[in-house]
Amino acid sequence: MYQKLIFILLLINVQYCFYFLSPSDNGIIITGPFYSFGTGDTVNGLIDDGSSSVIYLQQTFIFFGQTYNQIYVNSNGHLTFDGEWYSYTPYQFPAYGGKDLIAPFWTDIDNRWNGVISYQQYTSGSVLTQATQDINQYFPDLSFSASWVFVATWDRVAYYYNSGTVSSSETSFQVVLISNGHLSFVVMNYGAIAPTQRYTYGCRWVFRTDHGTQGCQFNGNVLGDYFWSDAACQERCTCTTRGIQCSFEPCTYSQACRPAAFQYSCQNIQRQTCTISGDPHYYTFDNQIFHFQGTCTYVLSEVSNVAYQQI
């Protein structure tokens, strides 16, 4: 059985990196684009290689064809569905096994002296609004509305060999599960990461995890079911079992070509109306009013560029 595992650089849909500065007791640190946490959270125990107890989800979460109604937040930087898990050493891909795993930062974390590991789930309020806005920004073709969000945060935790030392060894990251009951997403947020062999500052990774999309690879990036390959959105490419199939299919008159998730997409634009009333009253597309004498012959709109379907 293939293990379904989200780990950095696997099944990537969207990456956004930010640089945020905020004050701290030791001057300026870099923090990430985190969802709200702390107030109302359930906090994990201060245990090396520990885990939460079973967390029953208020809404089922679809993870690559499997539906789950419970989850565990494990100290060593991962979530599991079928039970607590204490592994602190990530293993090499490809991973073959029966354990479904979401691993935003899989390493040996010890929160006995440094940091807080906490979680909370939401079915209403501003967190759902934020999740809805984020997913629609990253996946603009879905018209998504979140009905459930689960947020797990590792706040200023330390690695095992640095536990109890100065704040320079502290690491902060977060994983957010988002769903509307049919579509599911995982957001991974990163704040200040204590020095390792790699550095991640203020980055966000976003994944779609329901079975509705498998994606394919184009120019080294894993994309969704379809995309436009050029900046003018002339060629629409579809992921099929035989690979990428592309054909001439530009945006319609009511759409605009805009960047989205490494490539481009045709996105709907707001409709407007222009009106000519009698002679000489003109109401333009942008709601401006003009009054002047005309010739009684009017062109309200026409195609100015056939190739790019500009009006």
C-alpha distance (Angstrom), angle and dihedral (degrees) to the residues before:
residue distance angle dihedral
M1 . . .
Y2 3.79 . .
Q3 3.75 115.6 .
K4 3.77 115.2 -127.9
L5 3.78 105.3 -139.2
I6 3.76 133.4 168.6
F7 3.76 109.1 -155.7
I8 3.79 128.0 154.0
L9 3.83 111.3 -72.6
L10 3.84 94.3 17.4
L11 3.81 119.7 110.7
I12 3.78 91.7 -9.2
N13 3.79 116.4 -172.8
V14 3.79 104.8 166.6
Q15 3.78 136.4 2.6
Y16 3.78 124.8 -168.8
C17 3.80 123.6 176.4
F18 3.76 125.5 -162.8
Y19 3.77 137.1 179.1
F20 3.81 113.6 -141.4
L21 3.77 125.2 177.3
S22 3.79 122.7 -157.6
P23 3.80 134.3 164.4
S24 3.78 121.9 -102.4
D25 3.78 137.4 172.3
N26 3.79 89.1 -89.6
G27 3.79 99.5 45.4
I28 3.81 124.0 -94.1
I29 3.79 124.0 -1.2
I30 3.78 132.6 176.4
T31 3.81 115.4 -113.2
G32 3.77 131.2 -177.3
P33 3.80 140.8 -124.1
F34 3.80 93.8 -84.5
Y35 3.77 128.6 173.2
S36 3.79 114.7 -122.8
F37 3.82 113.4 -74.9
G38 3.79 140.6 164.6
T39 3.80 106.1 50.6
G40 3.80 109.4 87.1
D41 3.80 94.2 2.3
T42 3.78 123.8 140.0
V43 3.82 107.7 -126.0
N44 3.81 125.8 -141.6
G45 3.79 118.5 -128.2
L46 3.81 121.5 -94.8
I47 3.79 94.3 -103.6
D48 3.79 130.6 135.9
D49 3.84 109.4 -120.0
G50 3.82 88.5 3.4
S51 3.78 134.0 149.0
S52 3.77 142.3 -160.7
S53 3.77 120.7 -98.4
V54 3.80 115.3 -104.3
I55 3.82 111.9 -58.2
Y56 3.80 113.9 -151.3
L57 3.79 109.5 -146.1
Q58 3.79 119.1 -129.0
Q59 3.81 87.7 -143.1
T60 3.78 128.8 23.9
F61 3.79 117.5 -103.4
I62 3.82 121.9 -143.6
F63 3.79 114.2 -142.3
F64 3.83 113.1 -176.2
G65 3.78 94.8 -42.1
Q66 3.81 97.3 -36.2
T67 3.82 118.9 104.3
Y68 3.81 117.7 -146.3
N69 3.81 132.3 -170.5
Q70 3.81 98.1 -177.3
I71 3.80 139.3 45.0
Y72 3.83 142.9 -178.9
V73 3.82 127.7 -140.4
N74 3.80 107.0 -145.9
S75 3.80 123.3 -159.6
N76 3.80 95.4 -129.0
G77 3.79 95.1 70.2
H78 3.80 105.0 -85.1
L79 3.82 145.0 95.1
T80 3.80 123.8 -136.8
F81 3.79 131.9 -173.2
D82 3.80 106.0 -157.0
G83 3.80 101.7 49.2
E84 3.80 147.3 -41.8
W85 3.78 115.2 -48.6
Y86 3.79 128.2 -164.5
S87 3.81 103.7 -174.8
Y88 3.82 112.5 137.0
T89 3.81 99.0 176.4
P90 3.81 116.9 76.1
Y91 3.76 112.8 -140.6
Q92 3.75 128.8 -138.4
F93 3.81 125.9 -90.6
P94 2.93 137.5 -79.9
A95 3.80 91.4 62.1
Y96 3.79 116.7 -161.6
G97 3.77 116.0 -174.7
G98 3.77 146.9 93.8
K99 3.80 101.4 -96.4
D100 3.81 118.7 101.2
L101 3.77 108.5 -147.6
I102 3.82 139.3 -178.6
A103 3.80 108.4 -161.8
P104 3.82 116.1 179.7
F105 3.83 93.1 168.0
W106 3.80 113.3 0.1
T107 3.80 108.8 -167.6
D108 3.81 142.8 112.2
I109 3.82 103.8 -68.3
D110 3.80 124.2 177.8
N111 3.82 116.4 -169.8
R112 3.80 97.8 174.5
W113 3.82 92.1 108.0
N114 3.79 105.6 8.4
G115 3.79 132.0 51.3
V116 3.79 140.9 -13.2
I117 3.81 130.3 -93.2
S118 3.79 111.6 -159.0
Y119 3.78 143.5 154.5
Q120 3.80 143.1 -166.0
Q121 3.80 137.3 177.2
Y122 3.80 127.5 -144.0
T123 3.81 135.8 -160.2
S124 3.82 97.9 174.0
G125 3.78 142.5 17.0
S126 3.78 138.6 51.7
V127 3.81 95.1 -35.0
L128 3.82 89.9 63.8
T129 3.80 89.4 48.6
Q130 3.79 90.7 52.1
A131 3.81 91.9 47.5
T132 3.81 91.7 49.5
Q133 3.79 91.7 51.0
D134 3.80 92.8 47.1
I135 3.80 95.9 50.2
N136 3.80 92.8 45.6
Q137 3.80 88.8 50.8
Y138 3.80 93.3 51.7
F139 3.84 96.8 35.7
P140 3.83 104.5 29.2
D141 3.81 95.8 170.8
L142 3.82 95.5 63.9
S143 3.85 104.4 67.6
F144 3.79 86.7 -145.4
S145 3.83 126.6 -170.2
A146 3.81 116.9 -172.0
S147 3.81 118.5 -135.5
W148 3.82 98.0 173.8
V149 3.81 136.2 27.8
F150 3.81 130.5 -176.9
V151 3.81 117.9 -165.4
A152 3.82 123.7 -168.2
T153 3.80 118.3 -178.9
W154 3.80 134.2 -169.4
D155 3.81 101.4 -161.4
R156 3.83 117.9 -165.5
V157 3.79 94.6 -30.7
A158 3.81 123.0 165.4
Y159 3.78 134.7 -132.9
Y160 3.79 115.4 -107.6
Y161 3.80 95.6 -103.2
N162 3.85 92.5 46.6
S163 3.80 100.6 44.2
G164 3.80 112.1 135.4
T165 3.80 94.6 18.3
V166 3.81 131.3 113.0
S167 3.82 123.8 -52.8
S168 3.82 92.3 -100.8
S169 3.81 86.5 81.1
E170 3.82 93.7 55.2
T171 3.80 121.8 115.3
S172 3.82 129.4 -165.8
F173 3.79 128.5 -168.3
Q174 3.79 139.4 144.6
V175 3.79 141.0 -157.1
V176 3.81 122.2 -152.9
L177 3.82 124.4 -166.2
I178 3.82 114.1 -157.6
S179 3.81 128.5 -174.4
N180 3.79 144.3 159.4
G181 3.80 92.8 -162.2
H182 3.81 93.2 -91.2
L183 3.80 107.9 40.7
S184 3.80 120.2 49.2
F185 3.80 131.9 -165.0
V186 3.79 138.0 -178.8
V187 3.81 120.4 -151.0
M188 3.80 119.4 -166.7
N189 3.82 116.2 -162.5
Y190 3.80 123.9 -168.9
G191 3.78 128.9 -162.5
A192 3.78 126.7 171.3
I193 3.81 110.0 -16.7
A194 3.80 116.4 -159.6
P195 3.82 114.0 -120.8
T196 3.78 115.0 -72.5
Q197 3.77 130.3 143.5
R198 3.81 87.2 -71.4
Y199 3.78 133.1 40.4
T200 3.80 128.8 -144.1
Y201 3.80 119.8 -179.6
G202 3.78 124.3 -178.0
C203 3.79 97.4 -26.2
R204 3.78 131.7 151.9
W205 3.80 127.6 -157.6
V206 3.81 120.7 -168.0
F207 3.81 126.3 -163.2
R208 3.79 134.2 -178.1
T209 3.81 108.0 -141.2
D210 3.79 109.6 175.1
H211 3.79 117.4 103.1
G212 3.81 92.0 -105.8
T213 3.78 94.8 91.0
Q214 3.77 132.9 39.7
G215 3.80 99.3 168.5
C216 3.76 128.9 -160.9
Q217 3.79 138.7 -130.2
F218 3.80 124.3 -95.0
N219 3.82 125.0 170.2
G220 3.79 89.2 -12.4
N221 3.82 95.2 -52.7
V222 3.81 127.7 108.3
L223 3.81 108.3 -129.6
G224 3.80 138.4 -179.7
D225 3.80 130.3 -92.5
Y226 3.81 93.2 -67.8
F227 3.81 140.8 2.1
W228 3.80 142.8 163.5
S229 3.80 112.8 -102.9
D230 3.83 100.0 -153.2
A231 3.80 137.1 54.1
A232 3.83 91.5 -113.7
C233 3.85 93.0 51.9
Q234 3.78 93.4 -127.8
E235 3.82 97.4 134.6
R236 3.81 120.0 53.6
C237 3.81 115.0 -160.6
T238 3.80 124.7 -160.7
C239 3.80 127.7 -162.5
T240 3.81 110.3 -126.8
T241 3.80 135.8 167.1
R242 3.81 86.9 -98.5
G243 3.78 93.3 53.0
I244 3.80 132.5 -99.5
Q245 3.83 115.1 -13.3
C246 3.83 115.5 -167.5
S247 3.80 130.9 -171.5
F248 3.81 139.5 166.1
E249 3.80 105.8 -83.5
P250 3.83 114.1 141.6
C251 3.79 125.9 -171.5
T252 3.80 117.8 -79.1
Y253 3.80 123.8 -112.6
S254 3.80 90.2 -93.5
Q255 3.82 94.8 52.8
A256 3.79 137.1 73.9
C257 3.80 128.6 -150.3
R258 3.81 109.8 -118.7
P259 3.81 136.7 163.7
A260 3.81 115.3 -93.7
A261 3.82 130.1 168.9
F262 3.84 101.8 -21.1
Q263 3.83 94.5 -40.0
Y264 3.83 136.2 37.6
S265 3.79 138.4 -79.1
C266 3.80 139.0 -169.5
Q267 3.79 106.2 -112.7
N268 3.78 126.4 -171.1
I269 3.78 115.7 -108.2
Q270 3.78 126.9 -151.1
R271 3.79 115.5 -87.6
Q272 3.81 119.8 -125.2
T273 3.81 134.4 -176.8
C274 3.78 131.2 -137.9
T275 3.80 121.3 -159.6
I276 3.76 137.6 -168.3
S277 3.78 113.9 -160.2
G278 3.77 118.4 -168.9
D279 3.76 112.7 -53.0
P280 3.09 122.0 -27.7
H281 3.86 107.8 8.2
Y282 3.81 117.0 106.0
Y283 3.84 124.8 -179.8
T284 3.82 110.3 -170.0
F285 3.81 131.6 -151.1
D286 3.81 90.5 -99.4
N287 3.84 92.7 52.4
Q288 3.78 96.5 -103.3
I289 3.83 119.3 144.0
F290 3.81 124.2 -141.8
H291 3.80 130.6 178.9
F292 3.80 120.3 -161.3
Q293 3.78 139.2 126.2
G294 3.79 115.2 -90.4
T295 3.81 138.2 -175.0
C296 3.83 95.5 -106.4
T297 3.83 88.3 -112.2
Y298 3.82 112.7 103.6
V299 3.82 136.2 -178.8
L300 3.80 106.7 -161.4
S301 3.83 96.5 -176.9
E302 3.77 139.8 -16.9
V303 3.79 139.8 173.9
S304 3.78 109.0 -89.5
N305 3.83 96.7 -179.2
V306 3.79 117.1 27.5
A307 3.82 94.0 -171.4
Y308 3.80 93.2 55.5
Q309 3.83 96.4 28.6
Q310 3.79 92.8 -126.0
I311 3.80 117.2 167.5
